[in-house]
Amino acid sequence: MPRRRHAAMLLVALSALTACSAGPSTRPVIAVRGDTQPTESARPSGPRDVPPLENYDTQLSWSQCTETTKLRMGATAPAGDQTYECARLTVKLDTTGRPGRGSLGLALLRVGTGGSPLVVVGDADGEPGTLKAARLAASLPPETLSTFTLIGVDRRGTGKSDPVQCVPEVARVGIVESDPDSADQDDLLEWVGRASHECVLDLENKLTAVDSWRASADLEQLREALGVGVLNAIGVGDGSRVLTMYASRYPERIGRMVFDGAPDPTLDVPGVAEARAVAAEAAFTAFEKDCVARGCPLGADATKRYTALLTKLRDKPLRGNDLDLTAGTAVSAVLAGLADRSRWPALADAIVAAEGGNAAPLTDFVRRHVVDRDDNPPTLDAALVTACNDTTTRIPPERVKVMTEDWRAKHPLFGSWFARRMLECGPFPVPQAVKVPKLSSAPPILVISTANDPVTPQGGTERAAQALPAGVLVGWQGSGHGALGQSACATAAAHDFLANAKVPAGGTVCPP
């Protein structure tokens, strides 16, 4: 693996980029944008019932992809005899200054025997929607799969869709390995500056087309290709943002929708980052308690041993083939592990292995962000571009430095990591803003929160439900990112809503 080299010319270019990206010193309200205003049509008003189900008549060409899908999921592929079929959908690119010109391909996967389609949209920085649909098919009630055909979509730039792979590998590695507790921000600024520079050059006018706004328009093209009048869908985490935009743009097309964790619509960029730091600390506390209950190798000292490991790695990182286990890598890996509740036992074992000098199990949690693995492109590129296109906010480095010091004291495990990540969008071009239409009428939408969710914190998901005209909240008192397939109670509520149009009582609480 090529090692990092500091280049004077790069630093000069970076200085120019960061000088142009200075933003307000107070917290600006987060804005969601795009390049074109939606066409206004007759918009529904007043209360609405849960829409009826309808069969789909797809115009898409599907082919068998069971074995390749299982290979993409690797060792964590679910057991069972599910059959997967794959297809591609061509959608409009819609770049800045070239509306309606150009196209790109989206990867789709279907699983299930039901006559009604149920689209699955995931996080831009998480597992691609095709694989998420495959996993959900193994954890949802069998009746769900006989009522619906799950259709996972790799949102633009992710998974097997036309990829966004513009960040040099050395920059990916540098971003992940960067120590969040370093007093010097220059190393991270160097790598995000290089990432921005290469993405601007490589993607050219396509750069601004990779965002949640256009991803919502992709879903409308998918609905048309499925030949149905409304879109039934599950949004996982940031995928719920895409579905919220879809609902705002096409209110008459809202079908039965479930949001499994949703971004906070009320907080600005620093507010969201700090809320995630708080939630991550709570998730680690739950992880430590789980260790004690299971008698895991970390025992009752998970926090102490984790922080001691970071100190050890700062003195002497563990070398790897494509990624070193540094303090930064370890923090990123632990955050990824906390988000996946099913892998908590493996996360505990990985921390113990790292204490003994074996880096591989822990770096395995974050390797997908950096390298092409199991025929899955690195997730960092599309996640970074999407996140920076989804906001007009740019936080200047001097402001980030102040917040880093403050959050390190208030949230010692993860505060500095979340603060420093606000540097990542600084060098990227600021997108044009768009006013998202106000959603004033909708059928019930089921929103599921998770008590200790480090990706979409519980409070933010609750506020997302309150912002919907007919949001119905079910809260799981568990941990990790997402409740579907983890909580039997929340999963049953989602099934009854999706398959039988049974709307649960708002405020229903599911046990951990």
Residue, then its C-alpha position, 0 to 999 in steps of 0.5 A: m500500500p502506498r504510504r502517505r506523503h506530504a506535498a507542499m503543492l497540495l498544501v498550498a492548494l488546500s489553503a486556497l480551498t479552505a480559505c474559500s470555504a469559510g462559513p459562519s461562526t455561529r451554527p447555521v440551520i442545515a439546508v437541503r438543496g437541489d438545482t430545480q424547483p419541483t413542479e407544483s400540482a394539485r396537492p392533497s389536503g386533509p387526513r388520508d387513509v392507508p392506501p390499498l395494496e396493488n400488484y406490480d407489472t414491472q418493465l424491468s429485465w430481471s436475472q438470477c443473482t443469488e450466488t453473487t449477492k451471497l458473495r457480496m454479503g460475505a461471511t455475514a450472509p443470512a442463512g436460508d434458501q432465499t432467491y435473489e434477482c437483479a436488474r438495472l434502472t436507468v434514471k436521469l442524471d439532472t446535473t447543474g446547468r444541464p437538467g434532463r440531460g445525461s443518465l446513470g444506472l441504478a442497481l436493483l435486487r428483488v426477493g419475495t413472492g408477494g404481488s406488491p412491491l416494497v422498496v428498500v432505501g438505505d444510508a448513503d454510507g451504509e450497506p447498499g440497499t440491495l444487500k439491505a433488502a436481502r438481509l431484511a428478507a431473512s428477518l421479516p415475518p414470512e407473511t411479509l415476503s408473501t405479501f410483498t416483493l422487497i426491491g432494494v435499490d443502491r442509491r446513486g453512487t453506491g453499491k453496484s449502481d454507477p459508482v462514485q469512486c473519485v477519492p484516491e485510496v491514499a486519501r481514504v486511508g488518511i481520513v480513516e486513520s486520522d487521530p480524532d484527538s490530535a491537536d493538529q487538524d492539518d493531516l485531516l485537512e490535507w486528505v479531505g482537500r485531496a478528496s475534494h480536488e480529485c472528485v471535482l476533476d473526476l466527476e466534473n458536472k456529475l458531482t452535484a448530481v449525487d444527493s438525496w434530492r435527486a435520489s428521491a426523483d430516482l424513486e419516482q422513476l422506479r415507481e413508474a417502472l414498477g407500474v404502480g400508482v403509489l410507492n410502498a417503501i422502507g427507509v433505513g436511517d438516511g434513506s428516510r430522508v430520501l423518502t421524506m423528500y419523495a413524499s414532499r415532491y410527490p404527495e399523491r404517490i405516497g404508499r405505505m412507508v416505514f422509516d427505521g430511524a430518521p435524521d433530525p429535521t430540526l438541527d443544524v450540522p453541528g447540532v446533528a454531529e453533537a447529538r450523534a456523539v451523545a448517542a454513540e456514548a450511550a450506545f457504548t454504555a449499552f455495549e459495556k452492559d451487554c458485555v457484562a451480561r454475556g460474560c464477554p472477554l472485555g468484562a466490566d472494563a470495556t470503557k477502560r480497556y477501549t481508551a487504553l487501547l487508543t493510547k497504545l495505538r497512538d504510541k505504536p499503530l498496528r500495521g496492516n496490508d491496506l489499512d493500519l490500526t491507528a487510534g482513528t481507525a479504531v474509533s471508526a471501527v468501534l462506531a461501525g460496530l456499535a451501529d450493527r447490534s448483531r455484531w456486538p459479540a464480534l466487536a468485543d472479541a475484536i477489541v481484545a484481539a487488538e489488545g494482543g496485537n492482532a489488528a485484522p478483526l477490528t479493522d475489518f469493521v471499517r475496511r469496507h469504507v476504504v477498499d473494494r471488497d467482495d465486489n462492493p466498492p468503497t463506501l467512503d466516496a459516495a457517502l462523502v459526496t452525498a453528505c456534502n451535497d446534502t447541505t450548504t453549511r461549511i464549518p471553518p476549521e477554526r470553529v471546528k477546532v473550538m468544538t473539538e476541544d469542547w466536545r472532547a471534554k463533554h463526550p470523551l469517547f467520541g466527541s472529538w471524532f464527530a467534531r473533526r468530521m465537520l471538516e470534511c465538507g469544507p473544501f467541497p463546492v457549496p451546492q445550490a439550495v432548493k426549497v423543499p415543498k411543505l408536506s401538509s397531507a399524507p397517509p400515516i407513516l410509521v416511524i421507528s426510533t431506537a433508544n441508543d442509535p449512534v447514526t440516527p439518534q432517538g430524539g431526532t427520529e422522534r422529531a422527524a415523526q412529529a414533523l410529518p402530517a400523520g407520523v406514527l411513532v413506535g420506540w424500541q428501547g434497544s441499541g444499534h442502528g435500526a430496529l427492523g429485524q432486531s426487535a420482534c415487537a417493532t418488526a411485528a408492528a411494521h408488518d401489521f402496518l405494511a401488510n394489513a394496514k393496521v396503524p399502531a398506537g402512537g407512542t408504542v414502546c417496544p422492550p429492549 
